[in-house]
Amino acid sequence: MTRTLRTAVAVAAALATLALAGPAQARPFDPRPGADGAGDPLFPTLGNGGYDVQRYDLSFDFTPVTYDFHAVMKIKAKATQDLSSFNLDIDSLAIDAVEVDGEKATWSVTTGRSGQELTVTPAAGLHDRRSFDVAVTYHGNGRTTPVGVPGWRYMSDGGFASAAQSSRADTFAPVNDTTMDKARWSFHLTAPKGWTAAANGTATGTRKAPGNRTTWDFRVDDPMASELLGISVDKQTKIEGRGPHGIKLRHYVPEDQVATYKPIVERTAGQIAWLEKTLGVRYPFDTYGVQIVRDGYSDALENQTLSLFGPGWFKDAATSTGYTDVMVHELTHQWFGDSVTPTTWRSAWLNEGPAVYYAALWADQRGTASMEEKMRTAYGNLDAVRKSDGPPGRPTELGGFNIYDGAAVTLYALDQRVGDHDFDALMKSWLTKHRHANADSEDFIDNAVTVTHDPSLRPFLEDWLYSEDNPPMPGHPDWK
């Protein structure tokens, strides 16, 4: 037979075999409840399993002073298993109704370890890989004592700002509150005349609402973890500007303190330019800004595209520019933590370490503080912290010295080991490779080895991240 004839005979035989075998057996539909936790090592019940959120759309109508609110959260998600029911994280929200694909669903609320679980049972089971829509109508009061810690920050004029990290977005809306499930967002915030709403992302307009109220619309086009939720209603003024290559800047400050804060927020464009040059990577979003509240909040937080600051950071602004260090810290998080987000909170050093490191480099280059002295002091303190709170890559809880200064010391050691050129290259690769995605400590180690072609960096970084004792500092044998 010719080659063509032999091929035709083979194909015919294969088709005949398939015909005898009959139709392929489809996997049976086996709906089961989605998990009530995402399995985070530090927060086992935070988040949920069985689905992946694609988009959140939050309508939130807030009344200042009384703190009453009415809201609707619409969620577009995709099942990752056959689902008979699924959970959302909430805390102290009064649920009015739940619909799945436009049909009423049954629901129940139970108390969890970090908040509450909203269990939703659709009228019919959901097939694996099927997209579905959820609408949760609810109300509440921001002054209600939650099961877990509060995410609300109260302003003396009767407004609020959200500080949701790491598990408090659920005090504002039903969410899948895990870093593993990033999604796109839309916000529609409504408040009475005389008040101004702010949120993550790009402002897309305002609309009149009933009762002499206004609705502000915002859109977040890049994936965002729920812990980076940044919404507020206050007597505040928006200050607009432009950053490098046309980045839209919008800042929010107390309406009666514009003259004080305008020169401060206008430093942001230069800080973005410095970080873009230092990191070799453009700012990862299309807008940025800082929000300085009048009171009720004393920390700083990297809410995606809109970092939040308490007023205490700027009390010496008339005589010192030291406040720029914390501004650079939170801005650095837009790359490390917001764009590249840790898969679990066990890898939180990947957020805080770079933020401390590059803020220290900023101060060093401006001659206001020595990077080497800061790292030397932190190195001396880290050894004991490793034993009490865990090493940088295996913390026993969030918020400790180990994942902040200790993680920055780890990066400093890496720089000392490989040199500035390779260090800059591997950090740039990290940001580019995992842009708008999730990654963890092992991914960071893999990237360092790949970029430098140096397999010995694997045990080097494992020692720095996981050992209970400080490894020797390269280039500084005298450091103890």
N, C-alpha and C positions, 0 to 999 in steps of 0.2 A: 504493500500500500504506500501511497505517497504520504508525505508528512501531513498535508492538509487533510487527507482522508483519515489518517490515524487519529488526528486531533478531533475530528467530527465524531468518530466512533467512541472515543473516550468521553466526550461531553455527553453524548446520548446515553452511555452507560451510567454516568453519574446521575443524570436526570431520572433515569429509570429507578435507580436505587432510592433516591429521595421520594419518588412517587410511592414505592412500596412501603417506605418507612412511615408515610402518612404525615399530617401537618405537625409542625413543631408544637410541643406542649408549652403553653403560656404559664408563667409563674403564677400560682394561685394567689388571689387577693387575701392578704392576711393582716387586717388592720389591728394595730396595737397602740397603746398610749405612748406619746413621746416622753422622753426622759424629763424629769423635773429639775435637772441640773446639767451643766455642760462639762462637768468633770475638771474644773480648774483646781490645781493642787492646793491653792490657798483659799478658794471659795468654791467648795465642791457643789453646792446647790445653786450657785449663781448661774443665770442663763438657763437655757432649756435645749432639749434635743428633739430631733424628728423633723425639723424644717429649717429653712434658710431664708431670712428676711431679705427682700430685694429693695423695698422702699417703705418708709414711714411718712405719713401725712397727718400732722397734728394741728387741729383747730382748738385753740385754748383761749377762752373768754374769762378775763380776770378782773375782779373788782378790788382796787386798792383799799387799804386801811382795814376792810373787813376780811380780806384774803379769801373770799369765796371764789370759786371758779367752776365753770362748766366746760366740758371738753369732749371731743370726738377724736379718737385715734384710728386712722385707717392704715392697714398693713397689707402690703402685697408680698406674698411669700411663696416658697416652693417646697413641697414635701421632700424629705430625704429618706422616707420609709413609708409604708402603708400606715396611715394614721387613723385610729379610732377617736383620739382626743389629743390635745396638745396644751402646753402651759405657756403663760406669759407672766413676767415678773411685775408685781405691783406692790405698793405699800401705802395703806391708809387711803386708797381711792374707793369711792362708793360707786359700784358698777350699776348702771341702769339697764343696759341691754347689750347683747352681743349678737352679731350676725356673721355668718360665713357664706360667702358667695351670694349675698342678698337674702339668705334665709335665716330665720331665727335659730340660734344655737342655745343649747342648755349650758349652764356654767355654774361654777362654785368657787368660793374663795377659802383657802386654808392658810394657816400660819406656817411660814418656813423659818429657816435659821437666820436669814438676813433680811427678811421682809415677808411678803405674802405671795402665794401662788394662785393665779387665776387659771383654773382648768376649764377649757372650752371643749365641748363635745358637739361637733357638727351634726346636722340632721342625717347625713350619710358619711361614711368613711371616705378618707382622701387617699387616692392612689399615690404611690411613690413617684416622684418626679413631676407630679401635677402641680401647676400654679394655682393659688387660691387667694381670695381676698377676705380680710377680716375687718370689721368695724366695731369698735368698742365705744359706747356712749357712757360717760361717767361724770361725776361731780365730786367736790370736796372742799376742804378749807386748808390753806397752806400752814395754818397754825396748829393743825391736828398733830398730836404726838405720834410719830410713826412706830412701827414694830422695830425697825432698825434705826440707824442714825439718820438725822434729817439731811435732805439735800437742799432745802430752802435756806436762803440768807435774807434776813429781814432788814429793810431800810427804815430809818426813823421817820421818813415821810409817808410810810405806808406802802412802799413798793417792795420788790423782791429781785433777787438774782439767783440763778441756779449754780450750785457747785456740786456736780453729780458724781465726781470720781470718788471711789471706784465702783460703787454699787448703788447709787442713789438716784439714777434717772427714773427708777420706778416710783419715786414719790411724786413725779409729775405726769407720768403716762405709762400705760402698759407697754413693755418692751421685752425683747430677748436680751437681757442685760449681761452680755458676755463680750469680751474683746474679740472672740472668734467670729462673731456675726456682724460684720460691718455692712452698712446699707446706705442708700441715698435718702435724703430727707426733704420734706417741705414743711414750713411752719406758717400758720395763720393766727397771729396773736391779736386779740381784741382787748381794748381798754377804753376808759372814759376820756373825754376831752381834757386836755391839760397834761396827759401822761404820754410817754413814748415807749414803745416796745422795741426790743432788739433780739436778734437771734443769730445763730451760725449762718454762714453762707452769704449769698448775694441777695440784697433787697430787690424785690421785683415790683413793688408798688404798694399803695395804700388804698383802702376802700372805706366808704361810709358804712357804718353798722347801726342797727336800731338803737334808740335810746341815747342819741348824741355821743356815740362811740365811734372808734376808728379801728379798722383791721389792717395790720401790717403783714405783708407776705414776704417770705424768704425761701430760698431754694439752695440746697447743698447738692451739687452735682457729682462730687467725689465721695466715695464710701467713707462713712464715719461710724465709729463705735458709739454706743449709747452713752458710755461714761464721759464722752466729750460734749454732751448736750450743754448748750449755753444760751438760755433764754432769760429775759428780764422784762419787767415793766417798772418804770421809775420816772421821776421828773428829771430827765436827762436830755442832753443836747448831742446831736450827731455832728462830728467834725470830719469832713471829707478831704481826701488828698490823693496823690498818685505816688507810687513807689517805682522801683526800677522796671524798665520796659513796660510801663503802663499798668502795673498792678493797682487795682482799686483799693484804696485805703479808706476805712470808715471807723471812727473811734466814738465812744460814748462816754461822756463825763457829766457830773452833776450840772444842771442848767445854771446854777448860781455860782459856778466855779470855773467857767470856761477860760477866763483870763489866766488863771493859775495853771490849768492843765494843758492848754493848747500848745505852749512851747515844749512840753514834755512829750505829748503824743506825736508831735511833728518830728521827733528824732527817729521814729520808726523806719522811715524810708532808708536812712543811712545804715541802720542796723540790718535791714534786709540785704542791702547791697554788700555789707561786710560778710554776712554769712554765706551769701551766694558765692562770693569770691573765695572764701575760706573752704567751703565744702565742695566747690566745683559743681554744684547742682542748683538749678533754679528753684525758687520758692515753689512748693508743690501745689498751691491752690491759686484761684483767680482773685481772691480778695483776702485782706487781713486787717486787723484792727485791735486796739486795746480798749477794754472797758474798765474805767476807774469808778468805783462806787463811792458814795458819800460816807457810808459807815456800814456796820453790820457784818463786815467781812474783813479778816486781817491777813489772809494768805494771798497766794498768787496761783493761778491755775490755767493750764493750756487748752481751754475750750477751743475746738477746732475752728480756725480762722478768726476767733475773737477771744483773746486771752483776757482773763479776769484778774483785777488787782484791787486789793484793799488800799485805802488811802495812806496807811502808815508807811508804805514804801517810799513815799514822796515828801515826807514831812521836812526833810532837809534839802529839798530840791533847790532852794534859793542859794545855797552855799556849797552844794556838792552835786556831782553827777554820778554818785555811787548807785543811785537807783537804776541806772542803765544796765547794771550787771543782771538784775533780776528780769528786766525787760528782755535782754538777750537770752537768758535762761528759758523763759516761756516761749520766745520766738523759735529757739532751737527745737523745741518740742514739736513744732509744726512739721518738721522733717522726721524727728525721732520720737515716735509715739502716736502722732496723728496720721501722717502719711504711712510710715512703716510702724505698724501696731503689733505689740507682742501677742503671740498666740494665747498665752496664759499669763496671769499676774506673776508667776514664778520668774518670768523673764523681764520684770519691770526695770531691772538695771539698764536694759537697752533704751529705756526712756530717759531715766534720770542721769545715768552716767554721762552721756554726751551733753546733756543740758548743763551739768555742772562743769564739765571739761571745757566746753567752748565759751561759757561765760567767764571762766578763769582765764582762758586765752585772750578774750576781749579785754579784760582788766589788765593783763600782763602787757599787751601790746600798747595800751594807753598809759602805762606807767603808774597805775593806781594800786596795783597789788602784784606780787610775784607768784607766777604759776609754780615755780619750783618749790618755793617755801610752803605754799598751800598744799602741794602734793606730799611734801616731806612730812608735814604735820599730820595730814590725813593718813598716810602710811603708818605712822607711829601709833595712831589710834585704832587702826583697822584690825590689828591682830586680835585684840580682846573682843571686839565686836563680832568677829567671825565666830567666836566660841559662844557668845551670848545670844546673838540674833541670826546667826547663819552667815555663810559667805555670800558675796554679791549675787552669785547665780543660783543660790538656794536659800533665800530669806525665809524666815519663819513667819513673817508678816510684812505688810507694806509700811512705808513711811520711815524706815530706819536709815541710819548713817551708812549701812552696808550698801544699799542700792543707790545712794546719792554720792557722797564723797568717796566711798569705797569703790564704787563702780568707775568713778572718774580716775582713781588711782590705777585701776586695772587698765583703762585706756592709755593712761600715761606710761605705764610699764610696757604696753604693746608698742607705743611710739618709740620709746627708748630702745626696744629690742629690734625693730625693723627699720627705723629711721623715718624722717618726715615724709619722704617721697612715697614709700610704700604704704605708710599709715594713711596718708591722704587718699591714695588710690583705693585702698580697701574700704575706707569709709564712703567714698564716692560710689563704689560698686555696690555696697550695701544699700544705699539709698535708691540707686537706680534699679537694681534687681528686684527689690521688694516694694517698689512704689505703690501706694494705695492698697497694700496687701498686709498679710500677717506673717510673722517670722519669729523664731525663738533663738535661744542661746546656741544651740547646735548649728542652726543655720548661720549664725555669725561666725562660729569657728570654721565651718566649711568654707565660707566666703573668704576668710583671712588666708586659709591654706591655699585656696584656688588662685587668688590674686597674686600672692607672693611666691607661689610655687615652693613653699617651704613647709613640708609636713611636720617639722618639729614644732610648729606653732600650735598644733593640736594639743599635745600634753602641756605646753606652756600656758595656753589659755585655760585649759581644764584646771590646772593648779590654781591660777588666779581666780577663777570663778567658783570653784567647788571645794577648795582645800580649807581645812579649819585652821591653818597656819599661814601667815604671810610668806609667800615665796620671796627670794632675794630680789631687790629692785635692780634691773639692768642699768649699768652705768653709774650706780650709786652704792658701792659695796659698804660704805660707812653708814647707810641708813639702817636703823635698828627698829 
